[in-house]
Amino acid sequence: MKSRQYGISLIGTVFVGLLLAGVLLIGSKAVGPYREYFVLQHIIGLVADEGNNGASESEMRQSYERRTMVDSIDEVVKPGDLVFRNQDGRVVVEAEYTRKAPLVGNVSLSFDFKASSQRKRK
């Protein structure tokens, strides 16, 4: 009686391993920019709340600068790059930026972010 073998071959194992390593490499390089984005989103929300409590634009920029220094993301978006506007009697703070993360050699991942205090926050 002939028996049939089940399982994955050596070549299949190597292929799946390389695929998994590639996914893990890209994922590990994407963690930093997304962490910065979520911290920046939180800071922008706090700055907008200060504006809604009567702070001037220059005070909000100074507050933003201090908060980004504490969280070590002061090189991501400069205080001068923030856009302030009023919408329905509320201060909205926005910032758009691009972040590049080197992957391998001359290949990089590029992330385009738009942080805004208008989005829902917890």
Beta strands, then each sheet from edge to edge (+ up, - down):
strand 1: 83-87
strand 2: 90-104
strand 3: 107-116
sheet 1: 1+ 2- 3+
end
